[in-house]
């Protein structure tokens, strides 16, 4: 059940640490639960920090409804699983240039992302642009190797941005910093020195007035890895879902959100019901207790399926 006695009509599910198990795949039980929700008339929306192409590596071929939405890049882009564009937000040229200069010592941890998704859902080279490889290869070796076909090396990285210097007109959808938890917390603090930057947890559109960019932090304590996504102001999983639900005629009280990390906070806050995975960071579990979110199962123990099955059972019970 959603809050106020309303049945669940939309389910938003994060990918890494939530829908995907330790093997990086969607389990049979999780997939069966998602398909059961579809058959019950509930739209299952995958909401991820991954860009569309990288998310589809795990979602393609599962037999999910291609009309269902995929919220990617932490809410910057929304497409259907069949690649139809629903919404896209861009970082302005001046903002992107300022960010490159403001990052200083953290430039070697920077990836700039462009939306180059084709009709087949695949990206082209240049979807990811980096200035330096060494730090990124150290922090995310497997990710860098997996994304090699899409990465361009541009030094200085400003030459990848739109403007007379580069002769380009395509604006990025986001920037991303990757490194150790301690280093990324320092990078986040550096960015927050500017009044145009809003921190994680202050992401909803109505709270972003006067801001230029929004930060979204994801932490993986077991790997000492943290990712700070730098998005256009007002972009988050939560705000993307608010706009999508309005298009679909779904009330936010009818939305169930399932996530495991700090970049999921906005959608957990926005949803009528939130489920936080048991493998979430401990300080986020404390936040969940204060917010009244349900503590669910683990990502490697079909926690998503357990949450969806409970929601569907609640919906069936309400009609008996």
RADA-V478394 format. One record per backbone hydrogen bond with DSSP energy under -1.0 kcal/mol. NH is the residue of the N-H (numbers start at 1). CO is the residue of the C=O. Records with the same first field share a line. If there is no record, write none. Layout:
NH: CO, CO
This chain:
2: 6
6: 3
9: 254
10: 254
11: 43
12: 256
13: 45
14: 258
18: 15
19: 14
20: 15
21: 25
24: 21
31: 27
32: 28
33: 29
34: 30
35: 31
36: 32
37: 33
38: 34
39: 35
40: 36
41: 38
42: 37
43: 9
45: 11
46: 69
47: 13
48: 71
55: 51
56: 52
58: 55
59: 55
60: 56
62: 59
68: 65
70: 79
71: 46
72: 77
73: 50
74: 48
75: 72
77: 72
78: 87
79: 70
80: 84
81: 68
82: 66
83: 80
86: 78
87: 78
89: 76
91: 172
96: 92
97: 93
98: 94
99: 95
100: 96
101: 97
102: 98
103: 99
106: 103
107: 104
109: 106
110: 107
111: 176
112: 129
113: 174
114: 127
116: 114
118: 122
121: 118
126: 150
127: 124
128: 150
129: 112
130: 152
137: 133
138: 134
139: 135
140: 136
144: 140
145: 141
146: 142
147: 143
148: 145
150: 147
151: 148
152: 128
154: 130
159: 156
160: 157
161: 158
163: 168
167: 163
173: 113
174: 113
175: 230
176: 111
177: 228
178: 109
179: 226
184: 180
185: 181
186: 182
187: 183
188: 184
189: 185
190: 186
191: 187
192: 188
193: 190
194: 191
197: 194
198: 213
202: 199
207: 204
208: 205
211: 208
212: 196
213: 196
214: 231
215: 198
216: 229
218: 227
220: 225
223: 220
225: 220
226: 179
227: 218
228: 177
229: 216
230: 175
231: 214
233: 212
235: 232
240: 236
241: 237
242: 238
243: 239
244: 240
245: 241
246: 242
247: 243
248: 244
250: 245
254: 251
255: 252
256: 10
257: 273
258: 12
259: 275
264: 261
265: 262
268: 264
269: 265
270: 266
271: 267
272: 252
273: 255
275: 257
276: 294
277: 259
278: 297
280: 277
285: 281
286: 282
287: 283
288: 284
289: 285
290: 286
291: 287
292: 288
293: 288
294: 274
296: 276
301: 298
303: 298
306: 302
307: 303
308: 304
309: 305
310: 306
311: 307
312: 308
313: 309
314: 310
315: 311
316: 312
317: 313
318: 314
319: 316
